[in-house]
Amino acid sequence: MKVEPAGKRVSVVGEGPHWDSRSSTLTYVDAKKCEIVRFNPKAKTESVVASLDGLIGNVIPYAQDNRQLMVCMEKGVYRLDTDTLHQTLLAELVDSPEPTRFNDGKCDAAGRLWAGTMPRILNFQKLPQGGHHLYSYSNGRLSLKASEMSLSNGITWTSDNRTMFHNDSFPGRTSVFDFDLDTGAISNRRVLVDFESTPEYRDLGIPDGMTIDVNNKLWMVCFGAGFVIQVDPERAEILTKVQLPTKYATSCCFGGENYDVLYVTSASLFASAPIPSDGLLYQVTELGAKGKAPFEFAG
């Protein structure tokens, strides 16, 4: 395999990579800088699509028009027109008892948004314990789907749309749910991996962003340890470990014409003494694995 920087832009907290096959570009966010960034692999350029006025969790194109983006920002779900930069608030969290914001999110095969919450200000000396949630949004309605989370993060589904995986970064747990695509219902929550108690995961930091390949193997970013791992969800076995030049990788997705490039975002905020490799967008090639086209927002 080959790991190399895809671009030169240094993000404060790079997050939420999403491959857009219509433009053959990758969109991701700098959550703390409140910017949406587009990477063009052919031109090898990174350009700011929009600078917003709040912390961004994730961004996903509308299925019918990729100039329109669904943006989770602070406590709201917004529609952003990238031509005019006009924002329309679609839904907002109103029952959060503490400072909270949306974090990582994705759409399922029906085009529903799934996004969880996290503390607005993350204190590593006083890690969050519960109090955050996982939501879905579709057809004008924001629905609570799961509670008792501390820092909701990566989410993905099997190709048959019957199983959903979700990372809660603290206390470091990957959960599995039964999933009903027709209704959007999730059930039978159980733990796939506990990073603290499972020996082969114990030194891998915390589970952050996540995606899945065509063979239904998970690819998880291990924040704080500098790895992306491929996991067999049937046995919770690590199949592949990709070491990165930064300890602070945050999220990943497959992209490229054949979905055989793994793009990995990273952060420069968390290191006491940041190094030049922190905060870059990385690409991993020659993996012997392929992903699939991500689902887009139905509205």
SVG drawing of the C-alpha trace seen along z (x, -y; Angstrom):
<svg xmlns="http://www.w3.org/2000/svg" viewBox="-41 -34 48 48">
<polyline fill="none" stroke="black" stroke-width="0.4" points="0.0,0.0 1.0,-3.6 0.3,-6.5 0.9,-10.1 -0.5,-13.6 -3.2,-14.4 -2.9,-18.1 -1.0,-20.8 -3.8,-22.5 -3.4,-22.2 -6.8,-21.8 -7.4,-22.7 -9.8,-19.8 -10.4,-18.1 -13.5,-15.9 -16.3,-14.4 -14.8,-13.5 -17.4,-12.7 -16.6,-11.7 -18.8,-13.3 -18.7,-11.2 -20.5,-13.9 -17.6,-16.3 -14.9,-13.8 -14.0,-15.8 -13.8,-15.2 -15.6,-17.5 -14.6,-17.7 -14.8,-20.2 -12.5,-22.0 -14.8,-21.8 -13.0,-24.4 -12.3,-26.8 -15.9,-26.6 -14.9,-26.0 -16.1,-23.6 -13.3,-22.5 -13.2,-20.8 -10.3,-18.7 -9.8,-18.1 -7.4,-15.2 -6.8,-15.9 -5.8,-19.5 -4.3,-18.7 -6.1,-21.8 -8.0,-22.4 -10.4,-25.3 -12.8,-26.7 -16.4,-26.3 -17.8,-28.3 -16.8,-29.9 -19.6,-29.6 -20.3,-31.1 -20.4,-27.9 -18.7,-24.7 -19.4,-22.2 -20.0,-18.5 -20.6,-17.1 -21.7,-18.1 -23.4,-15.9 -24.6,-16.9 -28.3,-16.8 -29.0,-13.8 -30.8,-16.0 -28.3,-18.8 -24.7,-18.7 -24.6,-22.5 -26.9,-22.2 -25.3,-20.8 -26.8,-19.5 -24.7,-21.0 -24.8,-20.0 -23.6,-23.1 -23.7,-23.7 -27.2,-22.6 -28.8,-22.9 -29.3,-21.1 -29.1,-23.5 -29.4,-23.6 -26.5,-25.6 -26.6,-26.8 -23.0,-26.9 -23.7,-29.3 -25.2,-32.0 -24.0,-30.8 -27.6,-31.2 -28.4,-29.1 -31.8,-27.6 -32.4,-26.2 -34.1,-22.8 -34.1,-21.6 -32.6,-22.5 -31.9,-20.7 -34.0,-22.4 -33.8,-20.0 -30.0,-19.8 -29.3,-20.5 -25.6,-21.3 -23.5,-23.0 -23.6,-20.5 -23.2,-20.4 -23.6,-18.0 -20.6,-15.9 -20.1,-13.2 -22.9,-12.1 -23.9,-10.2 -26.9,-9.4 -28.4,-5.9 -29.6,-4.3 -33.0,-6.0 -31.3,-9.4 -32.0,-10.1 -29.4,-12.0 -27.9,-10.3 -25.9,-12.5 -24.9,-12.4 -23.9,-15.0 -20.8,-15.8 -19.8,-18.5 -19.3,-21.9 -16.0,-22.3 -14.0,-19.0 -11.9,-18.8 -9.6,-15.9 -8.9,-16.3 -12.6,-15.8 -13.9,-13.4 -17.7,-13.4 -19.7,-10.6 -23.1,-10.2 -25.6,-13.0 -25.4,-12.9 -27.5,-11.3 -27.9,-10.0 -30.5,-11.5 -31.9,-11.1 -33.5,-13.7 -35.8,-13.3 -39.0,-14.9 -38.7,-17.9 -38.5,-15.8 -35.6,-15.4 -35.9,-12.1 -34.0,-10.9 -32.7,-7.4 -30.3,-6.4 -29.1,-7.9 -26.5,-7.3 -23.6,-8.4 -20.7,-10.6 -19.2,-11.6 -21.1,-10.3 -18.8,-9.6 -18.4,-7.4 -21.4,-5.6 -21.9,-3.1 -24.1,-0.3 -23.7,3.1 -24.5,3.5 -27.8,5.3 -28.9,2.3 -29.8,4.6 -27.0,3.7 -25.7,0.3 -22.4,-0.4 -21.7,-3.4 -18.6,-4.7 -18.9,-6.4 -15.4,-7.8 -15.7,-7.9 -15.5,-5.4 -14.2,-4.0 -16.9,-1.6 -18.1,-0.4 -21.8,0.7 -23.9,2.7 -27.6,2.2 -30.2,4.1 -31.4,1.6 -34.7,1.3 -34.2,-0.7 -37.9,-1.2 -38.7,-2.7 -35.3,-4.0 -35.8,-2.0 -32.7,-0.7 -32.8,2.0 -30.9,4.7 -27.9,2.5 -24.8,4.5 -21.1,3.9 -18.8,5.1 -15.6,3.7 -14.6,2.1 -11.3,0.4 -10.5,0.3 -11.1,3.9 -10.2,5.7 -6.4,6.5 -5.7,6.0 -7.5,2.6 -6.2,1.2 -3.3,-0.7 -5.2,-2.1 -6.5,-5.3 -10.2,-5.9 -12.5,-5.0 -13.4,-8.1 -14.6,-8.2 -15.6,-5.0 -16.5,-3.6 -17.1,-0.2 -15.8,1.6 -17.6,3.7 -16.9,6.8 -18.6,5.4 -15.3,4.9 -15.1,1.8 -12.4,-0.8 -12.0,-2.7 -9.8,-5.7 -8.0,-5.4 -7.6,-8.9 -4.5,-9.5 -2.7,-6.4 -2.2,-7.2 -3.8,-4.2 -6.7,-3.3 -7.7,0.3 -9.8,2.8 -12.0,4.8 -14.0,8.0 -17.3,7.2 -18.3,10.9 -15.4,11.6 -14.2,8.2 -10.8,9.1 -8.3,6.6 -7.4,7.5 -5.2,4.6 -3.5,1.7 -2.5,-1.4 0.0,-3.6 -0.3,-7.3 2.3,-10.1 0.0,-11.8 -1.4,-10.5 -4.5,-12.7 -6.4,-11.2 -10.1,-11.9 -12.2,-10.3 -12.1,-8.4 -14.0,-7.5 -13.3,-5.7 -13.1,-7.8 -11.6,-8.0 -13.0,-6.8 -13.0,-3.1 -13.5,-3.9 -10.1,-2.3 -8.5,-5.4 -9.0,-5.8 -9.0,-9.4 -8.2,-10.3 -8.7,-13.7 -6.6,-14.8 -6.3,-17.5 -3.5,-19.9 -5.4,-21.2 -4.7,-18.4 -1.0,-18.0 1.0,-19.9 3.7,-20.4 2.1,-20.0 4.3,-18.6 4.0,-19.4 2.1,-16.1 -0.8,-17.0 -3.9,-18.4 -3.3,-17.2 -5.6,-15.3 -4.1,-11.9 -4.7,-9.3 -4.0,-5.6 -3.7,-3.6 -2.8,0.0 -4.9,1.3 -6.5,4.2 -9.9,2.9 -12.7,0.9 -15.5,-1.1 -18.8,-2.1 -20.5,-5.4 -21.7,-7.2 -25.4,-7.9 -26.6,-11.5 -29.2,-13.6 -32.8,-13.2 -34.1,-16.3"/>
</svg>
